[in-house]
Amino acid sequence: MSRWWVQISAGRGPVEVRRFVARLAERMEALCQERGLAVVDVTLHGDEDAPASVEILVEGDARRCLTGELGTHALVERSAARGKAARKRWFAGVAVHAAGADAVAGAGAGAGAGEGGGVGVDLRELEISACRASGPGGQHVNKTLSAVRIHHRPSGITVRVADERSQRANVRRGVERIAERLAERAARRVAEGEAARWSEHDRIVRGEPVRTYRVGRKSALVVAEAR
């Protein structure tokens, strides 16, 4: 089954946009599950509450399942930190990219082994916490804290993994995912440079968003307009 990265990006936007990205990523993750895509893991770049981008690794036909969701999303919300005359529309982008498992494996092969059993990951640099799995996942997953959240302090990468039945297996899988993401990052820097890596984050077209949201109860996003 094919794997895809669903990327939610703030571009070079301010903290209000990055907070919007965090909320939009939660909606996109739930939407992926509702439309039959298997969510493998979630990677955040930056602060968990206000990341510069979020990447959701899914299995299935992501382009078909997410038709109508790809493009610019807008949030209409006044910022408490700005005056009444300041802007109140914030824009984020949603895109889909092939996961490229072969490229990840090739990058990992030359990076060296780390203490975590993965590629270049030092367990002393990780923050690991247990959490309940969100969405469907079987009786075992829902009744126990088998899901884990792993934060890699030096890179700012955070992954959440819940697809294994035991917490230990999810920790091992999470460390592997971080190692893969670090290897990808290193390979891209060598091949394309840092500017090319972040080029997709700047491609946010502010006109004609595919979805426009307002904030509902408990800070949940509510679709106000759809193109």
Backbone hydrogen bonds, N-H to C=O, Kabsch-Sander energy under -0.5 kcal/mol:
donor,donor_aa,acceptor,acceptor_aa,energy
4,W,58,V,-2.5
5,W,97,H,-3.5
6,V,4,W,-0.6
6,V,56,I,-2.7
7,Q,5,W,-0.7
7,Q,95,A,-3.0
8,I,54,V,-3.0
9,S,7,Q,-0.5
9,S,93,G,-2.7
10,A,52,A,-2.7
13,G,10,A,-2.2
17,V,14,P,-0.8
18,R,14,P,-1.7
19,R,15,V,-2.3
20,F,16,E,-1.6
21,V,17,V,-2.3
22,A,18,R,-1.7
23,R,19,R,-1.8
24,L,20,F,-3.1
25,A,21,V,-2.6
26,E,22,A,-1.4
27,R,23,R,-1.8
28,M,24,L,-2.7
29,E,25,A,-2.5
30,A,26,E,-2.1
31,L,27,R,-2.5
32,C,28,M,-2.5
33,Q,29,E,-1.8
34,E,30,A,-2.4
35,R,31,L,-1.9
36,G,33,Q,-1.4
37,L,32,C,-2.7
38,A,59,E,-2.0
39,V,37,L,-0.6
40,V,38,A,-0.7
40,V,57,L,-3.0
41,D,57,L,-1.0
42,V,160,R,-0.8
43,T,55,E,-3.2
44,L,158,T,-1.9
45,H,53,S,-2.6
46,G,44,L,-0.7
46,G,156,G,-1.3
47,D,50,A,-0.6
52,A,45,H,-2.3
53,S,45,H,-1.0
54,V,8,I,-2.5
55,E,43,T,-3.1
56,I,6,V,-2.5
57,L,41,D,-2.5
57,L,55,E,-0.6
58,V,4,W,-2.8
58,V,56,I,-0.6
59,E,38,A,-2.1
60,G,2,S,-2.4
62,A,60,G,-1.7
65,C,61,D,-2.5
66,L,62,A,-2.1
67,T,64,R,-1.3
69,E,66,L,-2.5
70,L,66,L,-0.7
71,G,94,V,-2.2
73,H,92,A,-3.2
74,A,211,R,-2.8
75,L,90,W,-2.7
76,V,213,Y,-2.8
77,E,75,L,-0.8
77,E,88,K,-2.7
82,R,79,S,-1.4
86,A,83,G,-1.4
90,W,75,L,-2.5
92,A,73,H,-2.5
93,G,9,S,-2.3
94,V,71,G,-2.5
95,A,7,Q,-2.4
97,H,5,W,-2.4
99,A,3,R,-2.2
104,V,100,G,-1.8
105,A,101,A,-2.4
106,G,102,D,-2.1
107,A,103,A,-2.2
108,G,104,V,-2.4
109,A,105,A,-1.4
110,G,106,G,-0.6
110,G,107,A,-0.7
111,A,108,G,-1.3
114,G,118,G,-2.6
116,G,121,V,-2.2
117,G,114,G,-1.3
120,G,112,G,-0.7
120,G,118,G,-0.7
122,D,120,G,-0.5
123,L,121,V,-0.6
125,E,122,D,-2.2
126,L,123,L,-1.6
127,E,151,H,-2.3
128,I,126,L,-0.5
129,S,149,R,-2.4
131,C,147,A,-2.5
133,A,141,V,-0.7
141,V,137,G,-0.5
142,N,138,G,-1.9
143,K,139,Q,-1.8
144,T,140,H,-1.1
146,S,144,T,-1.6
147,A,131,C,-0.9
148,V,161,V,-2.2
149,R,129,S,-3.0
150,I,159,V,-2.9
151,H,127,E,-2.6
152,H,157,I,-3.4
153,R,125,E,-2.2
153,R,151,H,-0.8
156,G,152,H,-2.2
157,I,152,H,-0.7
158,T,44,L,-1.2
159,V,150,I,-2.6
160,R,42,V,-1.0
161,V,148,V,-2.3
162,A,40,V,-0.5
170,N,166,S,-1.9
171,V,167,Q,-2.4
172,R,168,R,-2.3
173,R,169,A,-2.5
174,G,170,N,-2.7
175,V,171,V,-2.5
176,E,172,R,-1.9
177,R,173,R,-2.3
178,I,174,G,-2.4
179,A,175,V,-2.4
180,E,176,E,-2.4
181,R,177,R,-2.6
182,L,178,I,-2.6
183,A,179,A,-2.4
184,E,180,E,-2.7
185,R,181,R,-2.4
186,A,182,L,-2.4
187,A,183,A,-2.6
188,R,184,E,-2.5
189,R,185,R,-2.0
190,V,186,A,-2.0
191,A,187,A,-2.5
192,E,188,R,-2.9
193,G,188,R,-1.4
197,R,193,G,-1.5
198,W,194,E,-1.5
199,S,196,A,-1.1
201,H,198,W,-0.8
202,D,198,W,-0.6
202,D,199,S,-1.2
203,R,200,E,-1.0
204,I,202,D,-1.6
205,V,203,R,-0.6
206,R,204,I,-0.6
210,V,72,T,-2.6
211,R,72,T,-0.9
212,T,225,E,-2.7
213,Y,74,A,-2.7
214,R,222,V,-2.3
216,G,214,R,-0.5
216,G,220,A,-3.7
219,S,216,G,-1.1
220,A,217,R,-2.0
222,V,214,R,-2.8
224,A,212,T,-3.4
225,E,212,T,-1.9
227,R,210,V,-1.9
